[in-house]
């Protein structure tokens, strides 16, 4: 394995080990990577930029409150 995949798998294994010892652990599986090194931006990053700048309407259904 290379790069992020190796890190992700070792982190997940460590979390499962700690969880097995009675610690509270949350394993997150991100589906849309974007951030400081998103230089182009990528298609995902472009959606975030457009929504934040008001050029793309966005609606998030968070359930009933």
ZIGI-V172936 format. One record per residue. PHI is phi in radians with two decimals (none if undefined). PSI is psi as a letter, one per 20 degrees, with the letter a starting at -180 (none if undefined). NEAR is the number of other ideal C-beta (glycine too) atoms within 12 Angstrom. Layout:
BEGIN
PHI_PSI_NEAR / PHI_PSI_NEAR
END
This chain:
BEGIN
none_q_10 / -2.19_q_8 / 0.83_c_9 / -1.07_h_13 / -1.12_g_11 / -1.10_g_12 / -1.11_g_13 / -1.06_g_19 / -1.19_h_16 / -1.22_h_15 / -1.14_g_19 / -1.11_g_19 / -1.10_g_17 / -1.12_g_17 / -1.12_g_20 / -1.15_h_16 / -1.09_g_15 / -1.13_h_16 / -1.10_h_15 / -1.16_i_12 / -1.63_j_11 / 1.70_j_8 / -1.42_q_12 / -1.39_p_10 / -2.37_p_17 / -2.10_p_12 / -1.78_p_17 / -1.84_p_10 / -2.04_n_11 / -1.12_q_11 / -2.03_i_7 / -2.46_n_16 / -1.31_p_17 / -2.73_q_21 / 2.94_a_13 / -1.01_h_8 / -1.65_j_11 / -1.46_n_17 / -1.46_i_10 / -1.45_g_11 / -1.30_r_19 / -1.19_r_16 / -0.96_h_14 / -1.15_g_18 / -1.08_h_20 / -1.10_g_19 / -1.08_g_19 / -1.12_g_20 / -1.09_g_19 / -1.14_g_16 / -1.16_g_18 / -1.19_h_15 / -1.60_j_12 / 1.43_j_9 / -1.50_i_12 / -2.41_o_13 / -1.13_q_11 / -2.33_q_14 / -2.44_p_7 / -2.09_o_7 / -1.44_o_7 / -1.73_j_6 / 1.60_a_5 / -1.49_q_4 / -2.20_none_4
END
